[in-house]
Amino acid sequence: MKHRQAIRPAILALVLALGALRSAGAQPDTSTRIFHPLARTLTVTVADDLMRPAVLTPADADRLTFSFDIIGDDRRYLRCRLLHCDADWRPSRLVESEYVDGFNEAEIGNYAFSSNTYVHYVNYRFTIADDGLRPLVSGNYLWQVYDESDPDDILLQARFRVAEQSVGIGGYADGRTSRGVNTGFQQLRLEVNVANAGVPNPYTDLIVEVTRNDRPDTRRLIMHPQRVEGTKVVYDYDPALIFAAGNEYRRFETVRVNYEGMHIAEAGFDGRMHYALVATDSERASHPYIYDSTQRGRYKIDEYNATDPDLGADYVLTAFTLDYPEIMDGDVYVEGDLALRGYTDLNRMKYDRDSGAYTLTLPLKQGSYNYQYAVLPKEGGSAGLAAPAADDALIEGNHYETVNEYNVYVYQRTPGARYDRLLGAATIVSGR
């Protein structure tokens, strides 16, 4: 009952916090981020495949779609544009006409109103390049949304990449590492075939980026290979390619609002909005590894009775509780795509000394969700490029058996070039 009573003030606090962040004039960054206090559920999918990273390749026929909601009854007149970035996600030196075909602005005209939901919202969709904004060169891109009356006020933004796929990327990750065998770490070994890419000097011209489960805070940059064998560039036994193995993601479902779904302790309606109390969690670091087939941090919008869940799924005030002693030098966050893989005030938990537990309430659209708990040093908490990696091992543990996705991106940066080409992208799943 205590958690249920706390849910309604939590939603008000969430909106106020978002507004405060905007009014405080926080420095803009190039991370995937929602700035507007009423915008929700920002997703980027390629060819309607939930499990694919946001990377356009020549074989995709430009089927990259952005989707988001804005709470309310009225349609907004929104537009969008692209910003080309280098491998470090800083704006490149290209001018707009060099990286976008035509004008670098487009109307977001594909919208629809929610149906039979207590929380009213408008869902917006934009597909590159069916709706405009066709990228001309490879590399990193930032998609930015703004109201047509105020182009300088960014409401939300999302990262994606365009890969040439002119190199072949192969490799594997497992528990055999330079730090020992099956000790809670995984090591990635890579080979990049540059036969068709025209790379003059693979020792100096290539930048390899690797992330674990698409988490920006796990990002590693490899500037030099171990060796080159003809057209094969080898990255092996590199300490930077050793990752903490982590644990499988936790799961819950709110596909139905009239009963307790997977890992939901209580579900109900407070007269204005549905709510769900996620079953109380505890640490898993001291527990043995248990395999679970998860979405590795993703979520899927779903409502059991809706023809189109994007419009028929309602918003549910979702309360998390973590039974864990207070951490004095760090903050606990709920991590996953539900928080856009970032660490901000919006997904930071608060410690309740009366109950001895961390709590957080988020308005989440109905569906099936993955999440974990991660700890960030108190001096961290920024989603900028220099943000430190959060520690999920303290609460979740490290198990070499964990199934992780390692997203690999190979860039070419040659002296005098005005942008970084993205030669290829691949996903390597550990243990396979």
NUGUTI-740625 format. One record per residue (C-alpha): x, y, z; residue in three letters; residue number from 1. Coordinates in Angstrom, 2 decimals, padded with zeros to 5 digits. Each point is the difference from the previous one (the first is absolute). Layout:
+---------+---------+---------+-----+-----+
:      xx :      yy :      zz :   r :   k :
+---------+---------+---------+-----+-----+
:       X :       Y :       Z : ALA : NUM :
...
+---------+---------+---------+-----+-----+
***
This chain:
+---------+---------+---------+-----+-----+
:      xx :      yy :      zz :   r :   k :
+---------+---------+---------+-----+-----+
:  000.00 :  000.00 :  000.00 : MET :   1 :
:  002.89 :  002.34 :  000.79 : LYS :   2 :
:  001.43 : -000.40 : -003.50 : HIS :   3 :
: -003.43 :  000.50 : -001.57 : ARG :   4 :
: -000.49 :  003.29 :  001.84 : GLN :   5 :
:  003.43 :  001.18 : -001.14 : ALA :   6 :
: -000.67 : -000.58 : -003.69 : ILE :   7 :
: -002.16 :  003.08 : -000.70 : ARG :   8 :
:  002.49 :  002.53 :  001.44 : PRO :   9 :
:  002.76 : -001.81 : -001.89 : ALA :  10 :
: -001.45 :  000.83 : -003.40 : ILE :  11 :
: -000.27 :  003.69 :  000.95 : LEU :  12 :
:  003.58 : -000.02 :  001.25 : ALA :  13 :
:  001.13 : -001.58 : -003.25 : LEU :  14 :
: -001.57 :  002.73 : -002.12 : VAL :  15 :
:  001.41 :  002.74 :  002.24 : LEU :  16 :
:  003.48 : -001.54 : -000.14 : ALA :  17 :
: -000.07 : -000.06 : -003.78 : LEU :  18 :
: -001.09 :  003.60 : -000.14 : GLY :  19 :
:  002.74 :  001.01 :  002.43 : ALA :  20 :
:  002.64 : -001.65 : -002.16 : LEU :  21 :
: -001.12 :  002.03 : -003.01 : ARG :  22 :
: -000.29 :  003.32 :  001.81 : SER :  23 :
:  003.40 : -000.43 :  001.66 : ALA :  24 :
:  001.63 :  000.26 : -003.42 : GLY :  25 :
:  001.87 : -003.29 :  000.22 : ALA :  26 :
:  002.66 : -000.36 : -002.65 : GLN :  27 :
: -001.32 : -001.87 : -003.04 : PRO :  28 :
:  001.64 : -003.27 : -000.98 : ASP :  29 :
: -000.25 : -002.48 : -002.83 : THR :  30 :
: -001.37 : -002.95 :  001.95 : SER :  31 :
: -003.40 : -001.52 : -000.59 : THR :  32 :
: -002.12 :  002.16 :  002.27 : ARG :  33 :
: -003.51 :  001.29 :  000.68 : ILE :  34 :
: -000.13 :  003.65 :  001.06 : PHE :  35 :
: -003.73 :  000.77 : -000.14 : HIS :  36 :
: -001.83 : -000.86 :  003.26 : PRO :  37 :
: -002.94 : -001.67 : -001.77 : LEU :  38 :
:  001.90 : -002.05 : -002.58 : ALA :  39 :
:  000.26 : -003.75 :  000.61 : ARG :  40 :
:  000.96 : -003.37 : -001.50 : THR :  41 :
:  002.63 :  001.02 : -002.54 : LEU :  42 :
:  001.02 : -002.98 : -002.15 : THR :  43 :
:  002.18 : -000.53 : -003.07 : VAL :  44 :
: -000.48 : -003.19 : -002.02 : THR :  45 :
:  001.38 : -001.34 : -003.27 : VAL :  46 :
: -002.32 : -002.05 : -002.19 : ALA :  47 :
: -002.38 : -000.40 :  002.99 : ASP :  48 :
:  002.57 : -002.26 :  001.70 : ASP :  49 :
:  000.05 :  000.62 :  003.76 : LEU :  50 :
:  003.38 : -001.71 :  000.45 : MET :  51 :
:  001.97 :  001.90 : -002.63 : ARG :  52 :
:  002.17 :  003.01 :  000.90 : PRO :  53 :
: -000.83 :  003.35 : -001.59 : ALA :  54 :
:  002.27 : -000.43 : -003.01 : VAL :  55 :
: -001.01 :  000.55 : -003.62 : LEU :  56 :
:  001.84 : -002.13 : -002.57 : THR :  57 :
: -000.28 : -000.16 : -003.80 : PRO :  58 :
: -002.22 : -003.09 :  000.35 : ALA :  59 :
: -002.56 :  001.74 :  002.22 : ASP :  60 :
: -001.63 :  002.17 : -002.70 : ALA :  61 :
: -000.09 :  002.87 :  002.50 : ASP :  62 :
: -002.52 : -001.69 :  002.28 : ARG :  63 :
:  000.99 :  001.75 :  003.23 : LEU :  64 :
: -002.97 :  001.23 :  002.03 : THR :  65 :
: -000.21 :  002.34 :  002.98 : PHE :  66 :
: -003.05 : -000.12 :  002.26 : SER :  67 :
: -000.98 :  002.01 :  003.06 : PHE :  68 :
: -003.04 :  001.23 :  001.92 : ASP :  69 :
: -000.93 :  003.39 :  001.35 : ILE :  70 :
: -002.51 : -000.07 :  002.85 : ILE :  71 :
: -003.13 :  002.07 : -000.69 : GLY :  72 :
: -002.97 :  000.33 : -002.33 : ASP :  73 :
:  001.37 :  002.39 : -002.61 : ASP :  74 :
:  002.24 : -000.64 : -002.96 : ARG :  75 :
:  003.18 :  002.06 : -000.14 : ARG :  76 :
:  001.53 :  001.22 : -003.26 : TYR :  77 :
:  003.42 : -001.58 :  000.20 : LEU :  78 :
:  002.98 : -000.05 : -002.29 : ARG :  79 :
:  003.35 : -001.77 :  000.10 : CYS :  80 :
:  003.55 :  000.27 : -001.31 : ARG :  81 :
:  003.29 : -001.89 :  000.02 : LEU :  82 :
:  003.36 :  000.84 :  001.52 : LEU :  83 :
:  003.02 : -001.90 : -001.31 : HIS :  84 :
:  002.57 : -000.95 :  002.65 : CYS :  85 :
:  003.47 : -001.51 :  000.13 : ASP :  86 :
:  000.89 : -003.28 :  001.69 : ALA :  87 :
:  000.07 :  001.80 :  003.38 : ASP :  88 :
: -003.53 :  001.37 : -000.53 : TRP :  89 :
:  001.22 :  003.56 : -000.49 : ARG :  90 :
: -001.44 :  001.98 : -002.93 : PRO :  91 :
:  002.04 : -000.71 : -003.12 : SER :  92 :
:  001.43 :  002.67 : -002.29 : ARG :  93 :
: -002.42 : -000.77 : -002.81 : LEU :  94 :
: -002.61 :  002.55 : -001.03 : VAL :  95 :
: -003.61 : -001.15 : -000.24 : GLU :  96 :
: -000.03 : -000.25 : -003.80 : SER :  97 :
:  002.86 : -002.50 :  000.20 : GLU :  98 :
: -001.78 : -002.51 :  002.22 : TYR :  99 :
: -003.74 :  000.45 : -000.74 : VAL : 100 :
: -001.69 : -000.32 : -003.39 : ASP : 101 :
: -001.98 :  003.21 : -000.44 : GLY : 102 :
: -001.17 :  002.20 :  002.87 : PHE : 103 :
:  001.01 : -001.01 :  003.50 : ASN : 104 :
: -003.48 :  000.20 :  001.44 : GLU : 105 :
: -003.14 : -002.06 : -000.31 : ALA : 106 :
: -003.52 :  000.01 :  001.39 : GLU : 107 :
: -001.03 : -002.77 :  002.38 : ILE : 108 :
: -003.39 : -000.51 : -001.60 : GLY : 109 :
: -000.61 : -003.60 :  001.03 : ASN : 110 :
: -001.92 :  000.24 :  003.27 : TYR : 111 :
: -002.98 : -001.66 :  001.68 : ALA : 112 :
: -001.97 :  000.44 :  003.22 : PHE : 113 :
: -000.10 : -002.64 :  002.71 : SER : 114 :
: -003.12 : -002.15 :  000.16 : SER : 115 :
: -001.90 : -001.12 :  003.11 : ASN : 116 :
:  002.73 :  001.12 :  002.40 : THR : 117 :
: -000.37 :  001.91 :  003.25 : TYR : 118 :
:  003.19 :  001.91 : -000.74 : VAL : 119 :
: -000.55 :  001.78 : -003.30 : HIS : 120 :
:  002.99 :  000.40 : -002.30 : TYR : 121 :
:  000.97 :  000.56 : -003.61 : VAL : 122 :
:  002.36 : -002.49 : -001.61 : ASN : 123 :
:  002.41 :  001.35 : -002.64 : TYR : 124 :
:  001.99 : -002.06 : -002.51 : ARG : 125 :
:  002.68 :  000.97 : -002.48 : PHE : 126 :
:  001.78 : -002.31 : -002.43 : THR : 127 :
:  003.29 :  000.77 : -001.72 : ILE : 128 :
: -000.07 :  000.56 : -002.90 : ALA : 129 :
: -003.65 : -000.61 : -000.92 : ASP : 130 :
: -000.96 :  003.16 :  001.88 : ASP : 131 :
:  003.13 :  001.93 : -001.01 : GLY : 132 :
:  003.53 :  000.64 :  001.31 : LEU : 133 :
:  001.95 : -002.47 : -002.12 : ARG : 134 :
:  003.61 : -000.26 :  001.29 : PRO : 135 :
:  002.69 :  000.35 : -002.67 : LEU : 136 :
:  003.07 : -001.27 :  001.86 : VAL : 137 :
:  000.76 : -002.59 :  002.62 : SER : 138 :
:  000.73 :  000.76 :  003.65 : GLY : 139 :
: -001.80 :  001.02 :  003.18 : ASN : 140 :
: -003.22 :  002.01 : -000.12 : TYR : 141 :
: -002.21 :  001.76 :  002.51 : LEU : 142 :
: -003.71 :  000.33 : -000.83 : TRP : 143 :
: -001.46 :  003.11 :  001.66 : GLN : 144 :
: -003.68 :  000.92 :  000.45 : VAL : 145 :
: -001.29 :  003.53 :  000.54 : TYR : 146 :
: -003.23 :  001.96 : -000.21 : ASP : 147 :
: -000.23 :  001.81 : -003.31 : GLU : 148 :
: -000.56 :  003.28 :  001.88 : SER : 149 :
:  003.30 : -000.31 :  001.90 : ASP : 150 :
:  002.77 : -001.88 : -001.88 : PRO : 151 :
:  002.58 :  000.77 :  002.70 : ASP : 152 :
: -001.89 : -001.85 :  002.72 : ASP : 153 :
:  000.75 : -003.72 : -000.37 : ILE : 154 :
: -002.82 : -002.14 :  001.45 : LEU : 155 :
:  001.80 : -003.32 : -000.36 : LEU : 156 :
:  002.83 : -001.59 : -001.94 : GLN : 157 :
:  001.23 : -003.47 : -000.90 : ALA : 158 :
:  003.22 : -001.50 : -001.28 : ARG : 159 :
:  000.33 : -002.25 : -003.02 : PHE : 160 :
:  002.75 : -001.06 : -002.37 : ARG : 161 :
:  000.43 : -000.52 : -003.74 : VAL : 162 :
:  002.47 : -002.77 : -000.84 : ALA : 163 :
:  001.54 : -000.68 : -003.40 : GLU : 164 :
:  000.60 : -003.68 :  000.84 : GLN : 165 :
:  003.16 :  000.08 : -002.13 : SER : 166 :
:  001.94 : -002.02 :  002.58 : VAL : 167 :
: -000.63 : -003.46 :  001.40 : GLY : 168 :
: -000.14 : -000.23 :  003.80 : ILE : 169 :
:  000.39 : -003.32 :  001.77 : GLY : 170 :
:  000.81 : -001.11 :  003.51 : GLY : 171 :
: -001.22 : -001.56 :  003.22 : TYR : 172 :
: -000.24 :  000.73 :  003.71 : ALA : 173 :
:  000.25 : -002.47 :  002.85 : ASP : 174 :
:  001.32 : -000.52 :  003.53 : GLY : 175 :
:  003.60 : -000.72 : -001.06 : ARG : 176 :
:  001.72 :  003.28 :  000.80 : THR : 177 :
:  003.42 :  001.40 :  000.80 : SER : 178 :
: -001.26 :  000.35 :  003.58 : ARG : 179 :
: -000.73 : -003.69 :  000.30 : GLY : 180 :
: -002.49 : -002.56 : -001.21 : VAL : 181 :
: -003.68 :  000.18 :  001.01 : ASN : 182 :
:  000.59 :  002.64 :  002.68 : THR : 183 :
: -002.88 :  002.41 : -000.59 : GLY : 184 :
:  001.46 :  001.69 : -003.07 : PHE : 185 :
: -000.38 : -000.46 : -003.75 : GLN : 186 :
:  002.61 :  000.80 : -002.63 : GLN : 187 :
: -000.77 :  000.99 : -003.57 : LEU : 188 :
:  002.23 : -001.05 : -002.90 : ARG : 189 :
: -000.49 :  001.69 : -003.37 : LEU : 190 :
:  001.11 : -000.26 : -003.60 : GLU : 191 :
: -000.81 :  002.70 : -002.54 : VAL : 192 :
:  000.45 : -000.76 : -003.70 : ASN : 193 :
:  000.75 :  003.24 : -001.86 : VAL : 194 :
:  000.53 : -001.50 : -003.47 : ALA : 195 :
: -002.88 :  002.03 : -001.50 : ASN : 196 :
:  000.27 :  003.16 :  002.10 : ALA : 197 :
:  003.11 :  001.71 : -001.38 : GLY : 198 :
:  001.69 :  000.67 :  003.34 : VAL : 199 :
:  003.56 :  001.32 : -000.66 : PRO : 200 :
:  001.38 : -000.69 :  003.48 : ASN : 201 :
: -002.04 : -002.29 :  002.28 : PRO : 202 :
:  002.38 :  000.68 :  002.89 : TYR : 203 :
: -000.89 :  003.72 :  000.13 : THR : 204 :
: -003.18 :  000.55 : -002.02 : ASP : 205 :
: -002.47 : -002.26 :  001.84 : LEU : 206 :
: -001.99 :  000.64 :  003.17 : ILE : 207 :
: -001.92 : -002.94 :  001.47 : VAL : 208 :
: -002.80 :  000.74 :  002.47 : GLU : 209 :
: -001.51 : -002.74 :  002.17 : VAL : 210 :
: -002.90 :  000.22 :  002.45 : THR : 211 :
: -001.61 : -002.67 :  002.16 : ARG : 212 :
: -003.76 : -000.30 : -000.47 : ASN : 213 :
: -000.09 :  003.38 : -001.75 : ASP : 214 :
:  000.83 :  001.85 :  003.22 : ARG : 215 :
:  001.86 :  003.25 : -000.82 : PRO : 216 :
:  001.72 : -000.04 :  003.40 : ASP : 217 :
:  001.75 : -003.29 : -000.89 : THR : 218 :
:  001.48 :  001.51 : -003.17 : ARG : 219 :
:  003.58 : -000.97 : -000.87 : ARG : 220 :
:  002.08 :  001.52 : -002.82 : LEU : 221 :
:  002.84 : -002.03 : -001.49 : ILE : 222 :
:  002.37 :  002.21 : -001.99 : MET : 223 :
:  002.61 : -002.56 : -001.08 : HIS : 224 :
: -000.26 : -003.70 : -000.89 : PRO : 225 :
:  002.25 : -002.69 :  001.40 : GLN : 226 :
:  001.15 : -001.02 : -003.47 : ARG : 227 :
: -000.88 :  000.06 : -003.70 : VAL : 228 :
:  000.09 : -003.16 : -002.09 : GLU : 229 :
: -000.49 :  000.99 : -003.64 : GLY : 230 :
: -003.52 :  001.43 : -000.16 : THR : 231 :
: -000.86 : -001.33 :  003.48 : LYS : 232 :
:  000.27 :  002.43 :  002.91 : VAL : 233 :
:  000.16 : -001.89 :  003.30 : VAL : 234 :
: -001.05 :  001.27 :  003.43 : TYR : 235 :
:  000.95 : -002.65 :  002.54 : ASP : 236 :
:  001.20 : -000.13 :  003.61 : TYR : 237 :
: -000.76 :  003.70 :  000.42 : ASP : 238 :
: -000.80 :  000.98 :  003.63 : PRO : 239 :
: -002.53 :  002.52 : -001.33 : ALA : 240 :
: -002.03 : -002.90 : -001.42 : LEU : 241 :
: -000.50 : -001.61 :  003.41 : ILE : 242 :
: -003.45 :  000.77 :  001.39 : PHE : 243 :
: -001.69 : -000.78 :  003.29 : ALA : 244 :
: -002.43 : -002.77 : -000.95 : ALA : 245 :
: -002.96 :  001.33 :  001.99 : GLY : 246 :
: -003.20 : -001.99 :  000.43 : ASN : 247 :
: -003.15 : -000.71 : -001.97 : GLU : 248 :
: -002.57 :  002.78 :  000.07 : TYR : 249 :
: -003.00 : -000.13 :  002.33 : ARG : 250 :
: -003.47 : -000.05 : -001.56 : ARG : 251 :
: -003.56 :  001.09 :  000.66 : PHE : 252 :
: -003.18 :  000.32 : -002.05 : GLU : 253 :
: -002.95 :  002.39 :  000.09 : THR : 254 :
: -001.71 : -001.33 : -003.13 : VAL : 255 :
: -003.25 : -000.12 :  001.97 : ARG : 256 :
: -000.97 :  002.57 :  002.61 : VAL : 257 :
: -002.71 : -001.98 :  001.79 : ASN : 258 :
:  002.24 : -002.70 :  001.47 : TYR : 259 :
:  003.54 : -000.51 :  001.24 : GLU : 260 :
:  002.23 : -000.93 : -002.95 : GLY : 261 :
:  003.54 : -001.35 :  000.10 : MET : 262 :
:  001.87 :  001.35 :  003.05 : HIS : 263 :
: -002.84 :  002.37 :  000.92 : ILE : 264 :
: -001.05 : -000.13 :  003.65 : ALA : 265 :
: -003.06 :  002.22 : -000.30 : GLU : 266 :
: -001.89 :  001.67 : -002.83 : ALA : 267 :
: -002.96 :  002.35 :  000.18 : GLY : 268 :
: -001.65 :  003.28 : -000.91 : PHE : 269 :
:  000.01 :  003.09 :  002.23 : ASP : 270 :
: -002.96 :  001.70 : -001.69 : GLY : 271 :
:  002.06 :  001.86 : -002.55 : ARG : 272 :
:  002.85 : -002.27 : -001.04 : MET : 273 :
:  001.11 : -003.63 :  000.13 : HIS : 274 :
:  002.84 : -000.95 :  002.31 : TYR : 275 :
:  002.23 : -003.05 :  000.46 : ALA : 276 :
:  002.32 : -000.91 :  002.84 : LEU : 277 :
:  002.96 : -002.00 : -001.23 : VAL : 278 :
:  000.78 : -002.80 :  002.45 : ALA : 279 :
:  002.68 :  001.03 :  002.48 : THR : 280 :
:  003.48 : -000.81 : -001.30 : ASP : 281 :
:  003.13 : -000.92 :  001.91 : SER : 282 :
:  003.66 : -000.30 : -000.92 : GLU : 283 :
:  001.14 : -002.87 : -002.21 : ARG : 284 :
:  003.78 :  000.46 :  000.31 : ALA : 285 :
:  000.27 : -002.75 :  002.63 : SER : 286 :
: -002.31 : -002.41 : -001.85 : HIS : 287 :
:  000.94 : -002.63 : -002.60 : PRO : 288 :
: -000.52 :  000.77 : -003.66 : TYR : 289 :
: -003.42 : -000.89 : -001.42 : ILE : 290 :
: -000.53 :  000.19 : -003.75 : TYR : 291 :
: -003.00 :  001.97 : -001.23 : ASP : 292 :
: -000.86 :  000.78 : -003.61 : SER : 293 :
: -000.41 :  003.78 :  000.05 : THR : 294 :
: -000.11 :  002.94 : -002.40 : GLN : 295 :
:  003.35 :  001.18 :  001.41 : ARG : 296 :
: -001.31 :  003.28 :  001.31 : GLY : 297 :
: -002.70 :  000.73 : -002.56 : ARG : 298 :
: -003.74 :  000.31 :  000.38 : TYR : 299 :
: -002.95 : -000.82 : -002.25 : LYS : 300 :
: -003.20 :  002.03 :  000.11 : ILE : 301 :
: -002.96 : -002.37 :  000.23 : ASP : 302 :
: -003.61 : -000.10 :  001.15 : GLU : 303 :
: -001.75 : -003.34 : -000.14 : TYR : 304 :
: -003.24 :  001.30 : -001.54 : ASN : 305 :
:  001.29 :  002.77 : -002.29 : ALA : 306 :
:  000.15 : -000.31 : -003.77 : THR : 307 :
:  002.75 :  002.65 : -000.02 : ASP : 308 :
:  001.84 :  000.05 :  003.37 : PRO : 309 :
:  001.75 :  003.27 : -000.89 : ASP : 310 :
: -003.43 :  001.67 :  000.28 : LEU : 311 :
: -001.89 : -002.39 :  002.29 : GLY : 312 :
:  002.56 : -000.48 :  002.77 : ALA : 313 :
: -000.62 :  002.21 :  003.02 : ASP : 314 :
:  002.55 :  001.65 :  002.26 : TYR : 315 :
:  000.52 : -001.70 :  003.35 : VAL : 316 :
:  001.63 :  001.54 :  003.06 : LEU : 317 :
:  002.60 : -002.67 :  000.62 : THR : 318 :
:  001.65 : -000.16 :  003.43 : ALA : 319 :
:  003.36 : -001.71 :  000.55 : PHE : 320 :
:  001.29 : -001.06 :  003.42 : THR : 321 :
:  003.52 : -001.27 :  000.70 : LEU : 322 :
:  000.63 : -001.46 :  003.45 : ASP : 323 :
:  003.62 :  001.02 :  000.50 : TYR : 324 :
:  002.02 :  001.95 :  002.61 : PRO : 325 :
:  000.63 :  003.66 : -000.75 : GLU : 326 :
:  003.11 :  000.65 : -002.09 : ILE : 327 :
:  001.63 :  003.13 :  001.36 : MET : 328 :
:  002.41 :  000.77 : -002.87 : ASP : 329 :
: -002.21 : -000.94 : -002.94 : GLY : 330 :
: -003.49 :  000.31 : -001.46 : ASP : 331 :
: -002.13 : -002.91 : -001.19 : VAL : 332 :
: -001.71 :  000.19 : -003.39 : TYR : 333 :
: -002.49 : -002.16 : -001.87 : VAL : 334 :
:  001.89 : -000.74 : -003.22 : GLU : 335 :
: -001.25 : -001.09 : -003.43 : GLY : 336 :
: -001.69 :  001.34 : -003.11 : ASP : 337 :
: -002.86 :  001.15 :  002.23 : LEU : 338 :
:  002.40 :  002.75 :  001.15 : ALA : 339 :
:  001.64 :  000.46 : -003.44 : LEU : 340 :
:  003.17 : -001.60 :  001.41 : ARG : 341 :
:  000.79 :  003.18 :  001.90 : GLY : 342 :
:  000.40 :  001.02 :  003.64 : TYR : 343 :
: -001.98 :  003.09 :  000.94 : THR : 344 :
: -002.26 :  001.19 :  002.80 : ASP : 345 :
: -002.88 : -001.70 : -001.77 : LEU : 346 :
:  001.22 : -003.57 :  000.55 : ASN : 347 :
:  001.98 :  000.55 :  003.20 : ARG : 348 :
: -001.48 : -001.83 :  002.97 : MET : 349 :
: -000.59 :  001.55 :  003.42 : LYS : 350 :
:  000.88 : -001.75 :  003.22 : TYR : 351 :
: -002.84 : -000.40 :  002.50 : ASP : 352 :
:  001.57 : -000.36 :  003.44 : ARG : 353 :
: -003.32 : -001.05 :  001.55 : ASP : 354 :
: -000.27 : -003.07 : -002.21 : SER : 355 :
:  003.73 : -000.49 : -000.60 : GLY : 356 :
: -000.48 : -000.14 : -003.77 : ALA : 357 :
:  000.54 :  002.00 : -003.17 : TYR : 358 :
: -003.13 :  001.10 : -001.89 : THR : 359 :
: -000.85 :  001.56 : -003.36 : LEU : 360 :
: -003.25 :  000.61 : -001.87 : THR : 361 :
: -000.10 :  000.47 : -003.78 : LEU : 362 :
: -002.91 :  000.42 : -002.41 : PRO : 363 :
:  000.58 : -002.85 : -002.46 : LEU : 364 :
: -002.12 : -001.08 : -002.92 : LYS : 365 :
: -001.46 : -003.49 :  000.24 : GLN : 366 :
:  002.28 : -002.76 : -001.20 : GLY : 367 :
:  002.79 : -002.42 :  000.89 : SER : 368 :
:  003.09 :  001.60 :  001.51 : TYR : 369 :
:  003.60 : -000.83 :  000.81 : ASN : 370 :
:  001.90 :  001.86 :  002.69 : TYR : 371 :
:  002.94 : -000.16 :  002.40 : GLN : 372 :
:  001.30 :  001.97 :  002.94 : TYR : 373 :
:  003.23 :  001.93 : -000.46 : ALA : 374 :
:  002.04 :  002.17 :  002.37 : VAL : 375 :
:  001.67 :  003.22 : -001.08 : LEU : 376 :
:  002.45 :  001.99 :  002.16 : PRO : 377 :
: -001.66 :  003.09 :  001.38 : LYS : 378 :
:  002.30 :  002.26 : -002.00 : GLU : 379 :
: -001.32 : -001.72 : -003.17 : GLY : 380 :
: -003.60 :  000.16 : -001.16 : GLY : 381 :
:  000.59 :  001.84 : -003.26 : SER : 382 :
: -001.06 : -001.54 : -003.29 : ALA : 383 :
:  002.72 :  001.88 : -001.87 : GLY : 384 :
:  002.86 : -001.51 : -001.94 : LEU : 385 :
:  002.30 : -000.15 :  003.02 : ALA : 386 :
: -002.47 : -001.69 :  002.34 : ALA : 387 :
:  001.61 : -002.84 :  001.98 : PRO : 388 :
: -001.16 : -003.57 : -000.34 : ALA : 389 :
: -002.65 : -001.04 :  002.50 : ALA : 390 :
:  000.70 : -003.06 :  002.13 : ASP : 391 :
: -002.72 : -002.62 : -000.36 : ASP : 392 :
:  002.14 : -002.71 :  001.66 : ALA : 393 :
: -000.56 :  001.26 :  003.55 : LEU : 394 :
: -003.69 : -000.91 : -000.10 : ILE : 395 :
: -000.32 : -002.29 : -003.03 : GLU : 396 :
:  003.33 : -001.86 :  000.16 : GLY : 397 :
:  002.42 : -001.14 : -002.72 : ASN : 398 :
: -000.38 : -003.43 : -001.60 : HIS : 399 :
:  002.12 : -001.11 : -002.96 : TYR : 400 :
: -002.98 : -002.01 : -001.33 : GLU : 401 :
: -002.12 :  003.12 : -000.54 : THR : 402 :
: -001.26 :  000.46 : -003.57 : VAL : 403 :
:  001.16 :  003.44 : -001.11 : ASN : 404 :
: -000.16 :  001.87 : -003.27 : GLU : 405 :
:  003.20 :  001.75 : -001.05 : TYR : 406 :
: -000.71 :  002.70 : -002.57 : ASN : 407 :
:  003.04 :  000.60 : -002.20 : VAL : 408 :
:  000.45 :  003.09 : -002.21 : TYR : 409 :
:  003.02 :  000.49 : -002.27 : VAL : 410 :
:  000.76 :  003.60 : -001.02 : TYR : 411 :
:  002.61 :  001.38 : -002.38 : GLN : 412 :
:  001.65 :  003.26 :  001.02 : ARG : 413 :
:  002.69 :  001.08 : -002.46 : THR : 414 :
:  002.20 :  003.11 :  000.35 : PRO : 415 :
: -001.70 :  003.04 : -001.49 : GLY : 416 :
: -003.43 : -001.66 : -000.30 : ALA : 417 :
: -002.98 :  002.10 :  001.05 : ARG : 418 :
: -002.06 : -002.86 :  001.41 : TYR : 419 :
:  000.36 : -003.55 :  001.28 : ASP : 420 :
: -001.30 : -002.69 : -002.36 : ARG : 421 :
: -001.82 : -002.90 :  001.63 : LEU : 422 :
:  001.37 : -002.91 : -002.01 : LEU : 423 :
: -001.98 : -002.70 :  001.74 : GLY : 424 :
: -002.08 : -001.08 :  002.97 : ALA : 425 :
: -000.67 : -003.41 :  001.56 : ALA : 426 :
: -001.43 : -001.56 :  003.14 : THR : 427 :
:  001.84 : -002.85 :  001.68 : ILE : 428 :
: -001.87 : -002.05 :  002.61 : VAL : 429 :
:  002.13 : -001.52 :  002.73 : SER : 430 :
:  000.31 : -003.76 :  000.15 : GLY : 431 :
: -001.03 : -000.47 : -003.64 : ARG : 432 :
+---------+---------+---------+-----+-----+
***
